[in-house]
Structures are given as C-alpha cells and as structure tokens.
Amino acid sequence: MATRNRTPLYRKYRDALRHVRAPPGAPSSSGGGGGGGGPVIEMASLLRSDRPYAPLSTDDPSASSRGAATVGLPPAWVDVSEEISANMQRARTKMAELAKAHAKALMPSFGDGRDDQRAIEVLTHEVTDLLKRSEKRLQKLSMKDSSEDSNVRKNVQRSLATDLQNLSMEFRKKQSSYLKQLRQQKEGQDGVDLEMNINGAKSTFEDDEFDDVGFTEVQMSKLKKSEAFTREREREIEQVVESVNELAQIMKDLSVLVIDQGTIIDRIDYNIQNVAASVEEGYKQLQKAERTQKKGGMVMCATVLVILIFIMIVLLILKEIIF
C-alpha cells in the first residue's frame, strides 16, 4: 500500500507558527541562527479588493518583511452571520420579557395598566425591529457571492434563515394568543358592564317608579370607565394585529430563503450512500492489491531464497558431521 511521509510538511508549518507567535527580537526555534531562515506565515497584499479575505503564505520572508507577520482575516460574511445570531439571541430575551409583560397585563388590577401597556408596546417594537434587522442582514448575506466559500456561506445562510423563521413563528403565535385573550377579556368586560347597568336601572325603577328611569352618577362613572377600557383594549388589539401582519411579511420574505428540509435530507442520504459504495469498492481494491502482492515475483524470490538458505544450512551440518 502506497504511503507518503507528511512529517517534513508538518514540521514546516509548526516552525512557521512558532515564528509567528514569537515576540519581536526573540530567537527562532526553527533555524540555526537567531535571524531566522525558517518559513513564516505572512498576509498577502491587502490592495486586492477582489478577494473577501487575504490568503496565508508560507514562503520564506525577506529581510524587509521580517517582523511583520500577521494572520489572515475571516471573510466579511462571517461578521454578518455573527450579527444575525446576536440579534436573534436578543430577540429571544426580549420575547421572554414580553411574555411576562403579557401575563401581567392580563391579570386583574385596580390601576389603569398604562405602564404595563407602554412596556408591552416598547418590547413588541424592539422584537419586531430585531427580526426585521436580522431579515435585512440575511438578505445582505445572500448577496455576497464568492466562488471560494460559496458552499459554506450558503449553508450558514440556510441555517440562520431556518432559525429566524422559527423565531418569527414563535413570536407570531405569542402575539396571536395575546390577541385572543384580549378579545375574550373585552367581551367578558362588556357583558359584566351591561349586566351592571341593567341591574342598576332596574333597582332605580323599583325604588321610585314614579320618577323617570335614567342613569345615576355612579352608573355614568362606570359607563365612562367601561368605554375608556374598551377603547384602550381596541387600541391594543389594533397594535397586536399590526405586529402580526408585520411578522407575516417577515415570514413571507424568509420563505424565499429557506430551502425545503426534505431536499437537504435526501441530498445527505444520497451522499452517504455514495460514500458507502465508494468505501466498499475501495475495500475490494485493497483486497485485490493484497492478493496481487502476495502472488508477485518478489514474494516468490524471497520464498526461493529462504528454501535455498535452509538447504545450505542442512548441507553445512551434514558436512561437519561426515567430515
């Protein structure tokens, strides 16, 4: 079986890395003298704008470039992907705070609840803004086309688009649930106020059946409070509906970027089958090569030589015994 010795290349890269990490003026461990002689990793010219990142070079440095060794920077799309991940993490944190604010706002309280509603509005706006920003950055990531790392970039884009779509769906479900609870609470409050008004009017009629039936000051105050509460709830419902509509638009845009998972799985299965077939074929070739090697001329020559040596040893022993 043919092999290649990669030890010299490994030592070359190891010595180059040591030279990069060594402080200025420190002696190099790869060469005989303190001035160097071993290869270093240098960054290529940064004046070329057609490459997303500077490649690494392991050529021997000249006297003018000594001490200026640096490591190449990652592609620009890596920063964009990290920014998208950070925005999604902040959105998850804000969504957890928003869920607590929703639960607090739906609880019965004696106050007007304006502070809670203001907090809900701020959190909803922040989460929506983070999702929109992530979606725009994801579209920007799809525009960055490079033949060198296009496959890696596309895989990262698909993964981020899937995560962002799942996060948007989760936020949309929470907003829809909150909207449903708001409507149920609004309908229940209207029913209670209507019953209170009817009962109040009935008691007034029974107390003074000769007077004109009308609303008392207490009933008018309750009616005004009920109207204000209804208007506040309607405004909240409109805001939630607007937020859900914005999320629907984000979902629509993300659906263009997300590729069907079934296709990806089928492709993975196909590649695994190809790898299995290639490994099996390689094993057969190895067995065939082993059989060929055993039947080769060198093996036959070695066998004949061993037999002749054994015969010569026997003859020498017989010679010593006889003579």
C-alpha positions, -999 to 999 in steps of 0.1 A, spaced: 0 0 0 15 33 -11 21 60 16 35 95 18 56 110 45 40 143 56 63 148 86 85 174 69 55 195 59 40 193 94 73 204 109 75 233 84 40 246 94 48 241 131 80 261 129 62 288 109 35 291 136 62 293 163 79 321 144 46 340 142 38 336 179 74 346 190 78 382 202 99 406 181 136 400 186 132 365 200 153 338 185 136 314 161 135 277 171 133 265 136 167 277 123 202 275 134 207 313 139 187 340 156 179 357 124 155 332 111 158 310 80 125 292 87 92 300 69 67 324 84 30 330 78 26 363 61 -5 380 48 -7 387 11 -12 422 -3 -43 439 11 -46 460 -20 -65 433 -39 -102 441 -34 -114 411 -55 -108 386 -26 -130 385 5 -100 377 27 -62 377 25 -47 342 20 -19 329 40 16 324 26 43 300 39 72 314 18 105 324 34 104 360 45 128 386 31 148 410 52 124 438 46 93 419 57 107 404 89 87 411 120 55 420 100 39 386 101 1 385 107 -27 361 103 -54 365 75 -88 379 85 -120 359 81 -145 367 53 -168 397 57 -199 375 57 -188 359 89 -193 392 107 -228 395 92 -237 360 103 -225 367 139 -245 399 139 -276 380 129 -271 354 156 -266 381 182 -298 399 171 -318 366 173 -304 360 208 -315 395 219 -349 389 203 -353 357 224 -345 376 256 -370 404 247 -397 378 239 -393 362 273 -397 397 289 -427 403 266 -444 371 277 -441 382 314 -455 416 305 -484 399 287 -492 378 317 -490 408 340 -513 429 317 -539 402 316 -542 399 353 -570 419 370 -557 451 387 -570 482 404 -548 506 383 -553 517 347 -525 495 335 -509 521 312 -474 514 324 -478 477 315 -492 486 281 -464 510 274 -439 483 283 -456 458 260 -455 484 232 -418 490 237 -409 453 239 -431 445 208 -415 472 188 -380 461 199 -386 424 190 -401 433 156 -372 457 149 -347 430 157 -364 405 135 -366 430 106 -330 439 110 -320 402 110 -340 396 79 -324 425 61 -289 413 71 -298 378 59 -307 392 25 -274 411 25 -257 379 33 -273 362 3 -260 390 -20 -224 383 -10 -213 358 -37 -178 343 -37 -167 312 -56 -142 303 -29 -166 298 0 -200 299 -16 -210 264 -3 -201 273 33 -218 307 31 -250 291 17 -251 265 44 -248 292 71 -274 313 54 -299 283 53 -293 276 90 -298 312 100 -329 316 78 -344 285 94 -337 297 129 -351 331 121 -382 317 106 -388 295 137 -383 325 159 -407 346 139 -433 318 141 -429 316 178 -433 354 182 -464 353 159 -480 326 180 -474 345 212 -489 377 197 -519 358 184 -525 341 218 -523 375 235 -547 390 209 -572 362 215 -570 366 253 -575 404 249 -607 399 228 -620 374 253 -614 398 282 -630 426 262 -661 405 256 -664 395 292 -659 431 304 -687 443 281 -711 416 294 -704 425 330 -709 462 324 -741 456 305 -755 435 334 -745 461 360 -763 488 340 -794 467 336 -795 458 373 -788 495 383 -816 507 361 -840 480 375 -833 489 411 -838 526 404 -872 519 388 -882 498 418 -872 525 443 -890 553 426 -914 540 399 -929 575 395 -896 591 386 -881 590 352 -859 560 346 -823 572 339 -786 567 348 -773 577 382 -739 593 387 -724 560 397 -737 543 367 -724 571 344 -690 569 360 -689 531 355 -701 536 319 -673 561 312 -647 538 327 -661 509 307 -659 530 275 -623 541 282 -613 505 290 -629 493 257 -611 520 237 -578 510 253 -584 474 246 -593 481 210 -561 501 206 -541 473 220 -558 448 196 -550 470 167 -514 472 177 -512 434 181 -528 429 147 -503 453 131 -475 434 147 -488 401 135 -491 415 100 -455 427 100 -445 392 112 -464 377 83 -444 398 59 -412 387 75 -423 351 73 -431 356 36 -396 370 29 -379 343 48 -398 316 29 -378 326 -2 -345 320 16 -353 287 34 -349 256 13 -371 226 18 -356 204 45 -367 172 28 -345 181 -2 -315 186 20 -321 153 38 -324 135 5 -292 150 -6 -275 139 26 -288 104 22 -276 103 -14 -241 114 -4 -240 88 24 -249 61 0 -222 72 -24 -197 73 4 -207 37 15 -204 25 -21 -170 41 -25 -157 27 7 -169 -8 -2 -153 -5 -37 -120 7 -21 -120 -23 3 -124 -46 -26 -95 -29 -44 -73 -32 -13 -81 -70 -11 -72 -74 -47 -40 -55 -43 -31 -76 -13 -36 -108 -33 -16 -94 -62 12 -85 -39 13 -120 -23 15 -136 -58 42 -112 -70 77 -120 -82 93 -105 -51 74 -129 -28 84 -159 -50 121 -148 -49 121 -144 -12 105 -178 -8 131 -195 -31 159 -177 -12 146 -189 21 144 -225 8 179 -223 -6 193 -209 27 176 -238 46 191 -263 22 226 -248 25 223 -249 63 214 -286 61 244 -293 38 268 -275 62 255 -295 91 259 -328 72 294 -317 61 305 -311 96 291 -345 108 305 -366 79 339 -350 76 
